[in-house]
């Protein structure tokens, strides 16, 4: 349902919770909900797509199914969600529980069996609907801090099962008390006669007495441009919490007419990177706070904004005072309002730069830069606003490199889709090295295996930077377990490896007596095997194979033995007594 009348969107958003079943889902923990992050909180390259529920700085709290249904999927990965469970419910919604430790025993064993069957620890496992049926409140796992988690908590999502879009859980009546209105910190004004990535906003700190206003004495902004837009730094809190979360809804009005609104109700993971169009990306990359645009950029194809007039851009065609109102709401309809006035002064007209640039990137266009030994292709969805980009070439020799260093663009310009980078080598490449070449973004550290296209090397990247091609002939390194003929690991509880490579590891495989052995790799920090029934007492051979991005391979083997281990008994030390004379 979309409402396009002028005031319809605001009404639609305020009544959004009426679309969703209230009190159908329970708190997935047995402690009161306290949020460390809400839905739509601003993160690097993505909106937060669920609730982060505090677990009192502890792990291994019982996690329960939020409603009846069946476990439809389990995912285990080094980063991201870590260990996660997906439950489908009969009302058309799904719930996700992430950063978990152990699953309940039957599921834990099923997943382990599947990992051994598929010979992979990282797994995305669909599960038959009748295998693990749950009721509301069924114990499903223990909370943890696996994957991309920075500390103990439960990440909880509600999704539309059919579309897999993430929905705002606070619209479902979960018991999260909230009587605290949003806080406004700073207003930003932009000159929309030039690219947002080629300017710094004019900033206005905000103050609050009975209501919010500018700190300027007159509460009036005088603009040198007749084409402007605004952004806002704002946060929200729940009752009883000092944690600053993201805001839910904002609407901007000019002379009483709504220009545009954004509301964080329903977001697809395919669209979550469009957060970089909703924030002032350049300001943030320079170390500033998050500023959220109250206008929709031309290359923003997400559904976050409801565009009513001119994408939220304000056209000042006269010199009279215009009234601006910005209204910010949370899911509980707590409301904060900022009122001020704006006036255009043509005598302050700015002189815009007419400097030449190597390429102009335009939203909706296929954008190409072609140089003698370097090319980029940015597709129609690549950029959010028109932006000029410059190029620089550095031919200085670097050991292992087979190309010049090519710098294009800036880290302050975001890309929505991957940019194709093509580099022509400076020298002939031997046949045995042609499949051993990587391209590295030196600024960001990203490395991709290169492919050949008509004598050019090609790879795709999602950040601008400095690119150079290298031959990678160095195999990975593996730490040794020991140098004796047969190691005695009876006292050990685990085996740990820290493989390293100059450009990155692509795969790790361990075999015990010729059979695949499961090593975990949570947070990419180490590969760990905890001794279990797969390694009975006796003598064994462990073989480890590590490959890098271009297929260089290192293989190491060890013989070891295990037998029942009894810690040595420490002898009591008798205290010496001193004879008295």
VEXDREN-2710 file (C-alpha; in Angstrom, 1 decimal):
% VEXDREN-2710
k/r/px/py/pz
1/UNK/0.0/0.0/0.0
2/UNK/1.4/3.4/-1.0
3/UNK/-0.4/6.7/-0.3
4/UNK/0.4/9.6/-2.6
5/UNK/-1.8/12.4/-1.4
6/UNK/0.2/15.3/0.3
7/UNK/-0.4/14.3/3.9
8/UNK/-1.1/10.6/3.2
9/UNK/2.4/9.5/3.8
10/UNK/2.7/10.9/7.2
11/UNK/-0.6/9.3/8.2
12/UNK/0.4/6.0/6.6
13/UNK/3.7/6.0/8.6
14/UNK/2.0/6.8/11.9
15/UNK/-0.4/4.0/11.5
16/UNK/2.1/1.6/10.1
17/UNK/1.9/-0.6/13.2
18/UNK/-1.8/-1.2/12.4
19/UNK/-0.7/-3.3/9.4
20/UNK/1.3/-5.7/11.6
21/UNK/0.0/-8.2/14.1
22/UNK/0.3/-6.8/17.6
23/UNK/1.7/-9.0/20.4
24/UNK/2.0/-12.0/18.1
25/UNK/5.8/-12.2/18.7
26/UNK/7.2/-12.5/22.2
27/UNK/10.5/-11.3/23.6
28/UNK/13.0/-13.9/22.5
29/UNK/14.8/-13.6/25.9
30/UNK/13.6/-14.1/29.4
31/UNK/14.9/-10.7/30.5
32/UNK/13.3/-7.3/29.8
33/UNK/14.2/-5.9/26.4
34/UNK/16.9/-3.3/26.5
35/UNK/18.2/-2.2/23.1
36/UNK/21.8/-1.4/22.1
37/UNK/20.6/-0.8/18.5
38/UNK/17.2/-0.4/16.9
39/UNK/15.9/-1.0/13.3
40/UNK/17.4/1.6/10.9
41/UNK/20.3/2.6/13.0
42/UNK/23.0/4.0/10.8
43/UNK/26.0/1.8/10.2
44/UNK/28.9/1.6/7.8
45/UNK/27.4/0.8/4.3
46/UNK/24.1/-0.4/5.7
47/UNK/21.1/0.3/7.9
48/UNK/20.8/-1.9/11.0
49/UNK/18.1/-4.4/9.9
50/UNK/16.8/-5.6/13.3
51/UNK/17.1/-5.1/17.1
52/UNK/20.2/-5.6/19.1
53/UNK/18.9/-6.8/22.5
54/UNK/21.3/-6.6/25.4
55/UNK/22.1/-9.8/27.2
56/UNK/23.4/-8.1/30.4
57/UNK/27.0/-8.4/29.1
58/UNK/26.7/-12.1/29.3
59/UNK/26.7/-15.0/26.9
60/UNK/24.7/-18.3/26.9
61/UNK/21.4/-16.8/27.9
62/UNK/18.5/-19.1/26.7
63/UNK/17.0/-17.8/23.4
64/UNK/13.4/-18.7/22.6
65/UNK/11.2/-18.9/19.5
66/UNK/9.3/-15.6/19.3
67/UNK/6.2/-17.5/17.9
68/UNK/5.1/-20.9/16.7
69/UNK/6.5/-22.2/13.4
70/UNK/9.4/-24.2/12.2
71/UNK/13.1/-23.8/11.8
72/UNK/13.6/-23.2/8.1
73/UNK/17.3/-22.3/7.9
74/UNK/20.6/-22.2/9.8
75/UNK/23.5/-20.1/8.7
76/UNK/27.1/-20.2/10.1
77/UNK/29.7/-17.8/8.8
78/UNK/33.0/-16.2/10.2
79/UNK/31.6/-12.7/10.1
80/UNK/28.1/-11.3/9.6
81/UNK/25.5/-13.1/11.8
82/UNK/28.0/-15.7/13.0
83/UNK/25.6/-18.6/14.0
84/UNK/22.0/-17.8/13.1
85/UNK/18.6/-19.5/13.1
86/UNK/15.7/-18.6/10.8
87/UNK/12.1/-19.5/11.8
88/UNK/9.1/-19.4/9.5
89/UNK/5.8/-18.6/11.0
90/UNK/2.3/-19.5/9.7
91/UNK/1.3/-15.8/9.5
92/UNK/3.7/-15.0/6.6
93/UNK/6.5/-13.7/8.7
94/UNK/10.0/-15.0/9.6
95/UNK/12.2/-14.3/12.6
96/UNK/16.0/-14.4/12.7
97/UNK/18.2/-14.9/15.8
98/UNK/21.9/-14.2/15.3
99/UNK/25.3/-14.1/17.0
100/UNK/24.3/-17.3/18.8
101/UNK/26.5/-19.9/20.6
102/UNK/25.3/-23.5/20.7
103/UNK/21.9/-24.4/19.2
104/UNK/19.6/-26.8/21.1
105/UNK/21.1/-30.3/21.1
106/UNK/19.1/-31.9/18.3
107/UNK/19.7/-29.0/16.0
108/UNK/23.3/-28.8/16.9
109/UNK/23.8/-32.4/16.0
110/UNK/21.9/-32.1/12.8
111/UNK/24.0/-29.1/11.7
112/UNK/27.2/-30.9/12.6
113/UNK/26.2/-33.9/10.6
114/UNK/25.4/-31.7/7.6
115/UNK/28.8/-29.9/7.9
116/UNK/30.6/-33.2/7.8
117/UNK/28.4/-34.4/4.9
118/UNK/29.1/-31.2/2.9
119/UNK/32.7/-30.9/4.3
120/UNK/32.3/-27.2/5.2
121/UNK/32.1/-25.4/8.5
122/UNK/30.6/-22.2/7.0
123/UNK/27.2/-23.3/5.8
124/UNK/23.9/-21.9/4.7
125/UNK/21.5/-24.8/5.4
126/UNK/17.8/-25.0/4.4
127/UNK/15.9/-27.3/6.7
128/UNK/12.8/-29.3/5.9
129/UNK/9.6/-27.8/7.3
130/UNK/8.6/-30.8/9.4
131/UNK/12.0/-31.5/11.0
132/UNK/12.2/-28.9/13.8
133/UNK/8.7/-27.6/14.7
134/UNK/8.6/-25.0/17.5
135/UNK/6.0/-23.4/19.7
136/UNK/6.0/-19.8/21.0
137/UNK/8.7/-19.9/23.7
138/UNK/10.5/-23.0/22.6
139/UNK/14.2/-23.0/23.6
140/UNK/16.2/-22.8/20.4
141/UNK/19.8/-21.7/21.3
142/UNK/22.1/-19.8/23.6
143/UNK/23.0/-16.2/23.1
144/UNK/26.6/-15.3/22.2
145/UNK/28.8/-12.9/20.4
146/UNK/29.7/-14.9/17.2
147/UNK/30.3/-13.4/13.8
148/UNK/30.5/-9.6/13.3
149/UNK/29.4/-9.0/16.9
150/UNK/31.5/-6.7/19.0
151/UNK/30.1/-7.8/22.3
152/UNK/27.4/-10.1/23.8
153/UNK/23.9/-9.5/22.5
154/UNK/21.1/-11.0/20.5
155/UNK/20.4/-9.7/17.0
156/UNK/16.7/-10.2/16.3
157/UNK/14.9/-9.6/13.0
158/UNK/11.3/-9.9/11.7
159/UNK/11.0/-10.5/7.9
160/UNK/8.4/-10.9/5.3
161/UNK/8.8/-14.6/4.5
162/UNK/7.9/-14.2/0.8
163/UNK/10.0/-11.1/0.0
164/UNK/12.7/-11.5/2.7
165/UNK/12.4/-7.8/3.4
166/UNK/13.3/-6.8/6.9
167/UNK/10.5/-5.2/8.9
168/UNK/10.8/-2.9/11.8
169/UNK/10.2/-5.1/14.9
170/UNK/9.0/-2.2/17.0
171/UNK/5.9/-2.0/14.8
172/UNK/4.8/-5.4/16.1
173/UNK/4.0/-4.4/19.7
174/UNK/7.1/-5.9/21.4
175/UNK/7.4/-4.8/25.0
176/UNK/9.9/-1.9/24.6
177/UNK/8.7/1.1/26.6
178/UNK/9.3/4.4/24.9
179/UNK/8.2/7.8/26.1
180/UNK/11.3/9.6/24.9
181/UNK/11.1/11.9/21.8
182/UNK/14.0/12.1/19.3
183/UNK/16.9/14.4/20.0
184/UNK/18.0/16.9/17.3
185/UNK/21.6/18.0/17.3
186/UNK/22.6/19.7/14.1
187/UNK/21.0/21.1/10.9
188/UNK/22.9/21.0/7.6
189/UNK/22.1/23.0/4.4
190/UNK/23.3/22.1/0.9
191/UNK/23.6/24.1/-2.3
192/UNK/22.0/21.8/-4.8
193/UNK/23.5/23.7/-7.8
194/UNK/26.6/21.5/-7.3
195/UNK/27.3/17.9/-6.4
196/UNK/26.9/16.9/-2.7
197/UNK/30.4/15.3/-3.1
198/UNK/32.0/18.5/-4.0
199/UNK/30.9/20.7/-1.1
200/UNK/30.8/20.9/2.6
201/UNK/27.4/21.7/4.2
202/UNK/26.6/24.8/6.1
203/UNK/26.0/23.6/9.6
204/UNK/23.7/25.0/12.3
205/UNK/23.9/23.7/15.9
206/UNK/20.4/23.3/17.4
207/UNK/19.2/24.3/20.8
208/UNK/16.1/23.4/22.7
209/UNK/14.0/25.4/25.2
210/UNK/10.3/24.6/24.8
211/UNK/11.0/23.5/21.2
212/UNK/14.0/23.2/18.9
213/UNK/15.4/26.2/17.1
214/UNK/18.6/27.5/15.5
215/UNK/21.1/29.0/17.7
216/UNK/21.1/32.1/15.4
217/UNK/19.5/35.0/17.1
218/UNK/16.9/35.5/14.4
219/UNK/16.2/31.8/13.8
220/UNK/16.5/32.6/10.1
221/UNK/18.9/31.3/7.5
222/UNK/20.0/33.5/4.7
223/UNK/21.0/31.4/1.6
224/UNK/23.3/32.4/-1.2
225/UNK/21.7/29.7/-3.4
226/UNK/18.1/29.6/-4.7
227/UNK/18.3/25.8/-4.8
228/UNK/18.8/24.1/-1.5
229/UNK/18.2/21.0/0.6
230/UNK/18.6/20.1/4.2
231/UNK/20.0/17.3/6.3
232/UNK/19.7/16.5/10.0
233/UNK/21.8/15.0/12.8
234/UNK/19.4/13.3/15.1
235/UNK/19.1/10.3/17.5
236/UNK/16.4/8.5/19.4
237/UNK/16.3/6.7/22.8
238/UNK/14.0/4.3/24.5
239/UNK/12.8/4.8/28.1
240/UNK/15.3/3.8/30.6
241/UNK/18.2/3.7/28.1
242/UNK/20.9/6.2/27.4
243/UNK/21.9/4.4/24.2
244/UNK/21.5/6.7/21.1
245/UNK/19.7/4.9/18.4
246/UNK/18.6/5.8/14.9
247/UNK/15.5/7.9/14.1
248/UNK/12.5/6.3/12.5
249/UNK/10.7/9.0/10.5
250/UNK/11.4/12.5/9.4
251/UNK/9.3/14.9/7.2
252/UNK/10.2/18.3/5.9
253/UNK/7.7/21.0/5.1
254/UNK/8.1/24.4/3.3
255/UNK/5.4/27.0/4.0
256/UNK/3.1/24.2/5.4
257/UNK/3.5/21.9/2.4
258/UNK/5.3/18.5/2.9
259/UNK/8.2/18.1/0.5
260/UNK/9.4/14.7/1.4
261/UNK/9.6/12.1/4.1
262/UNK/11.6/9.0/5.0
263/UNK/10.5/6.2/7.2
264/UNK/12.4/3.1/8.1
265/UNK/9.6/0.5/8.0
266/UNK/10.6/-2.1/5.4
267/UNK/14.1/-2.5/3.9
268/UNK/15.5/-5.2/1.7
269/UNK/19.1/-6.4/2.1
270/UNK/19.5/-5.7/-1.6
271/UNK/18.8/-2.0/-0.8
272/UNK/20.6/-1.6/2.5
273/UNK/23.7/-0.1/0.9
274/UNK/21.5/2.9/-0.2
275/UNK/22.1/4.2/3.3
276/UNK/25.1/5.9/1.6
277/UNK/22.7/8.0/-0.4
278/UNK/20.6/8.9/2.7
279/UNK/23.6/10.2/4.7
280/UNK/26.2/12.9/3.9
281/UNK/28.8/10.3/3.0
282/UNK/31.6/12.8/2.4
283/UNK/31.0/14.5/5.8
284/UNK/31.0/11.1/7.6
285/UNK/34.2/9.9/5.8
286/UNK/35.9/13.1/7.0
287/UNK/35.2/12.1/10.6
288/UNK/31.9/13.9/11.1
289/UNK/28.7/12.6/12.5
290/UNK/25.9/11.1/10.6
291/UNK/23.8/13.7/8.7
292/UNK/20.6/12.3/7.1
293/UNK/19.4/13.9/3.9
294/UNK/15.8/15.3/3.9
295/UNK/15.8/15.0/0.1
296/UNK/16.2/12.0/-2.2
297/UNK/19.3/11.9/-4.4
298/UNK/18.9/11.3/-8.1
299/UNK/20.7/7.9/-7.9
300/UNK/18.8/6.6/-4.9
301/UNK/16.6/3.7/-6.0
302/UNK/15.5/2.6/-2.6
303/UNK/12.0/2.8/-1.2
304/UNK/13.0/4.7/2.0
305/UNK/11.8/8.1/0.8
306/UNK/8.3/9.1/-0.1
307/UNK/8.9/11.8/-2.7
308/UNK/6.1/14.4/-2.7
309/UNK/7.6/17.5/-4.3
310/UNK/10.8/18.0/-6.3
311/UNK/12.8/15.2/-4.4
312/UNK/12.7/17.5/-1.3
313/UNK/14.8/20.2/-3.0
314/UNK/13.6/23.7/-2.1
315/UNK/13.5/26.3/-4.9
316/UNK/13.8/29.8/-3.6
317/UNK/12.5/32.0/-6.5
318/UNK/12.0/35.1/-4.5
319/UNK/13.6/36.9/-1.5
320/UNK/10.7/36.6/1.0
321/UNK/10.9/34.5/4.2
322/UNK/9.8/30.9/3.9
323/UNK/8.8/28.8/6.9
324/UNK/10.5/25.4/7.2
325/UNK/9.3/22.7/9.6
326/UNK/11.1/19.4/10.2
327/UNK/9.1/16.8/12.1
328/UNK/10.9/13.8/13.5
329/UNK/9.0/10.8/15.1
330/UNK/9.8/7.5/16.6
331/UNK/7.7/4.3/16.4
332/UNK/5.7/5.3/19.5
333/UNK/4.7/8.6/17.9
334/UNK/6.9/10.6/20.2
335/UNK/7.5/13.8/18.1
336/UNK/10.2/16.5/17.9
337/UNK/9.7/19.5/15.8
338/UNK/12.2/22.1/14.4
339/UNK/10.8/25.4/13.1
340/UNK/12.9/28.0/11.3
341/UNK/12.8/30.4/8.4
342/UNK/15.0/30.7/5.2
343/UNK/15.5/33.5/2.8
344/UNK/17.4/33.8/-0.5
345/UNK/19.8/36.7/-1.0
346/UNK/20.9/36.9/-4.6
347/UNK/23.6/39.4/-3.7
348/UNK/25.5/36.5/-2.0
349/UNK/25.6/34.4/-5.1
350/UNK/28.4/32.0/-5.1
351/UNK/30.9/31.6/-8.0
352/UNK/31.2/27.9/-8.9
353/UNK/34.4/26.2/-10.0
354/UNK/34.8/25.5/-13.7
355/UNK/37.9/23.4/-13.3
356/UNK/38.3/20.5/-15.7
357/UNK/38.2/16.9/-14.5
358/UNK/39.0/13.5/-16.0
359/UNK/35.5/12.2/-15.9
360/UNK/32.0/13.2/-14.8
361/UNK/30.0/10.4/-13.3
362/UNK/26.3/10.8/-13.8
363/UNK/23.5/8.7/-12.1
364/UNK/21.5/6.7/-14.6
365/UNK/24.4/6.7/-17.1
366/UNK/27.0/4.2/-18.0
367/UNK/30.2/6.0/-17.0
368/UNK/33.6/5.1/-18.5
369/UNK/37.1/6.5/-18.1
370/UNK/39.7/5.3/-20.6
371/UNK/43.5/5.9/-20.3
372/UNK/46.4/4.3/-22.0
373/UNK/46.8/1.5/-19.5
374/UNK/43.9/2.0/-17.1
375/UNK/40.1/2.0/-17.5
376/UNK/37.1/2.0/-15.2
377/UNK/33.4/1.3/-15.9
378/UNK/30.7/2.5/-13.4
379/UNK/27.2/1.3/-14.4
380/UNK/23.9/3.2/-14.3
381/UNK/23.3/2.4/-10.6
382/UNK/26.9/3.2/-9.5
383/UNK/26.6/6.8/-8.2
384/UNK/23.9/8.7/-6.3
385/UNK/24.8/12.2/-7.5
386/UNK/26.7/13.8/-10.4
387/UNK/30.3/14.0/-9.4
388/UNK/33.6/15.0/-11.0
389/UNK/36.4/12.5/-10.6
390/UNK/40.1/12.9/-11.2
391/UNK/42.8/10.4/-12.2
392/UNK/46.5/10.1/-11.4
393/UNK/49.2/7.7/-12.6
394/UNK/52.3/6.7/-10.7
395/UNK/54.8/4.5/-12.7
396/UNK/57.3/4.1/-9.8
397/UNK/58.6/0.5/-9.5
398/UNK/57.4/-1.7/-6.6
399/UNK/58.7/-5.2/-6.1
400/UNK/56.2/-7.8/-7.3
401/UNK/54.1/-5.2/-9.2
402/UNK/53.4/-5.6/-12.9
403/UNK/51.6/-2.3/-13.4
404/UNK/51.7/1.4/-12.6
405/UNK/49.7/2.6/-9.6
406/UNK/46.4/4.2/-10.8
407/UNK/44.5/6.5/-8.5
408/UNK/40.9/7.3/-9.3
409/UNK/38.3/9.2/-7.3
410/UNK/38.2/9.5/-3.6
411/UNK/37.1/7.5/-0.6
412/UNK/34.6/10.3/0.0
413/UNK/32.6/9.3/-3.0
414/UNK/30.4/6.2/-2.4
415/UNK/29.5/3.5/-5.0
416/UNK/26.3/1.5/-4.9
417/UNK/27.5/-1.2/-7.4
418/UNK/30.9/-2.7/-8.2
419/UNK/33.1/-0.7/-10.5
420/UNK/35.1/-2.6/-13.1
421/UNK/38.8/-1.8/-13.0
422/UNK/41.0/-2.7/-16.0
423/UNK/44.8/-2.4/-16.0
424/UNK/47.3/-3.1/-18.8
425/UNK/50.5/-4.6/-17.5
426/UNK/53.8/-2.7/-18.0
427/UNK/55.6/-5.9/-19.0
428/UNK/55.1/-9.2/-20.6
429/UNK/53.8/-11.8/-18.2
430/UNK/55.2/-15.4/-18.3
431/UNK/52.6/-18.1/-19.0
432/UNK/53.1/-19.7/-15.6
433/UNK/52.4/-16.4/-13.9
434/UNK/49.3/-15.3/-15.8
435/UNK/46.9/-17.0/-13.4
436/UNK/48.8/-15.7/-10.4
437/UNK/47.9/-12.0/-10.7
438/UNK/45.9/-9.9/-8.3
439/UNK/44.7/-6.3/-8.3
440/UNK/44.9/-4.5/-5.0
441/UNK/43.1/-1.3/-3.9
442/UNK/46.1/0.0/-1.9
443/UNK/44.0/2.6/-0.1
444/UNK/41.3/0.2/1.2
445/UNK/43.3/-3.1/1.3
446/UNK/40.9/-5.0/-0.9
447/UNK/42.5/-7.6/-3.1
448/UNK/40.8/-9.4/-6.1
449/UNK/42.1/-12.1/-8.4
450/UNK/42.5/-10.7/-11.8
451/UNK/41.1/-12.1/-15.0
452/UNK/42.5/-11.6/-18.5
453/UNK/40.5/-9.7/-21.2
454/UNK/42.3/-9.0/-24.5
455/UNK/45.7/-8.4/-22.9
456/UNK/44.2/-6.4/-20.0
457/UNK/43.7/-7.4/-16.4
458/UNK/40.3/-7.0/-14.9
459/UNK/38.6/-7.1/-11.5
460/UNK/35.7/-5.4/-9.7
461/UNK/35.7/-3.2/-6.6
462/UNK/33.2/-1.2/-4.6
463/UNK/35.5/1.6/-3.4
464/UNK/37.5/4.2/-5.3
465/UNK/41.3/4.3/-4.5
466/UNK/44.7/3.4/-5.9
467/UNK/44.9/0.2/-7.9
468/UNK/48.0/-1.8/-8.8
469/UNK/48.5/-5.3/-10.3
470/UNK/50.9/-7.8/-8.6
471/UNK/52.2/-11.3/-9.4
472/UNK/51.5/-13.5/-6.4
473/UNK/54.0/-16.4/-6.3
474/UNK/54.2/-16.7/-2.5
475/UNK/52.3/-19.6/-0.9
476/UNK/50.5/-19.2/2.4
477/UNK/52.3/-19.9/5.8
478/UNK/51.0/-22.2/8.5
479/UNK/52.1/-22.3/12.1
480/UNK/53.7/-25.6/13.2
481/UNK/52.2/-27.9/15.8
482/UNK/55.7/-29.2/16.7
483/UNK/58.7/-30.9/15.2
484/UNK/58.9/-34.3/16.8
485/UNK/58.0/-37.5/14.9
486/UNK/54.8/-38.1/16.9
487/UNK/53.4/-35.2/18.9
488/UNK/51.7/-36.0/22.2
489/UNK/48.5/-33.9/22.3
490/UNK/46.9/-35.8/25.2
491/UNK/46.9/-32.7/27.4
492/UNK/45.5/-30.5/24.7
493/UNK/41.8/-29.6/24.3
494/UNK/42.1/-28.1/20.9
495/UNK/44.3/-27.5/17.8
496/UNK/44.6/-23.9/16.5
497/UNK/46.1/-22.6/13.2
498/UNK/46.8/-19.1/12.2
499/UNK/47.4/-19.3/8.4
500/UNK/48.8/-16.1/6.8
501/UNK/49.3/-14.9/3.2
502/UNK/50.6/-11.7/1.6
503/UNK/47.3/-11.1/-0.2
504/UNK/44.7/-13.3/1.6
505/UNK/43.6/-16.8/2.3
506/UNK/40.9/-18.4/0.1
507/UNK/40.5/-21.8/1.6
508/UNK/41.5/-24.0/4.6
509/UNK/41.1/-27.7/4.7
510/UNK/42.0/-30.2/7.4
511/UNK/41.9/-34.0/7.2
512/UNK/42.3/-36.5/10.0
513/UNK/43.5/-39.9/8.8
514/UNK/42.2/-39.0/5.3
515/UNK/38.8/-37.7/6.5
516/UNK/37.6/-34.1/6.5
517/UNK/37.8/-32.5/10.0
518/UNK/35.7/-29.6/11.1
519/UNK/37.7/-26.5/12.1
520/UNK/35.7/-23.4/13.1
521/UNK/36.8/-19.9/12.0
522/UNK/34.7/-17.4/14.0
523/UNK/35.6/-13.8/13.3
524/UNK/38.3/-14.9/10.8
525/UNK/40.7/-14.9/13.7
526/UNK/41.9/-18.5/13.8
527/UNK/41.0/-22.0/12.6
528/UNK/40.1/-24.1/15.7
529/UNK/39.3/-27.8/16.2
530/UNK/38.0/-28.8/19.6
531/UNK/38.8/-32.5/20.3
532/UNK/35.6/-34.6/20.1
533/UNK/34.4/-38.0/19.1
534/UNK/35.9/-37.5/15.6
535/UNK/39.4/-38.0/17.1
536/UNK/39.4/-41.1/19.4
537/UNK/42.4/-42.1/21.5
538/UNK/45.3/-43.4/19.5
539/UNK/47.8/-42.3/16.9
540/UNK/46.6/-40.1/14.0
541/UNK/47.8/-38.1/11.0
542/UNK/46.6/-34.5/10.5
543/UNK/47.0/-32.9/7.1
544/UNK/46.3/-29.2/6.5
545/UNK/46.0/-27.6/3.1
546/UNK/45.8/-23.8/2.7
547/UNK/45.3/-22.0/-0.5
548/UNK/45.5/-18.3/-1.4
549/UNK/43.4/-16.2/-3.8
550/UNK/45.4/-17.3/-6.9
551/UNK/45.7/-21.0/-6.0
552/UNK/49.2/-21.0/-4.3
553/UNK/49.0/-23.9/-1.9
554/UNK/50.8/-25.0/1.3
555/UNK/50.3/-28.5/2.7
556/UNK/51.6/-29.6/6.1
557/UNK/51.2/-32.9/8.0
558/UNK/51.8/-34.0/11.6
559/UNK/51.5/-37.3/13.4
560/UNK/50.2/-37.1/16.9
561/UNK/48.9/-39.3/19.6
562/UNK/46.2/-38.9/22.2
563/UNK/45.5/-41.0/25.3
564/UNK/43.6/-40.5/28.5
565/UNK/45.3/-37.7/30.3
566/UNK/45.6/-37.3/34.1
567/UNK/47.2/-34.0/35.2
568/UNK/50.3/-34.6/37.4
569/UNK/49.8/-34.5/41.1
570/UNK/51.8/-31.8/42.7
571/UNK/53.7/-32.8/45.7
572/UNK/53.1/-30.9/48.8
573/UNK/56.1/-28.8/49.8
574/UNK/57.0/-29.1/53.4
575/UNK/57.8/-25.9/55.1
576/UNK/61.1/-25.7/56.8
577/UNK/61.0/-25.2/60.5
578/UNK/63.6/-23.2/62.3
579/UNK/64.8/-24.6/65.6
580/UNK/65.0/-22.2/68.5
581/UNK/68.1/-22.3/70.6
END
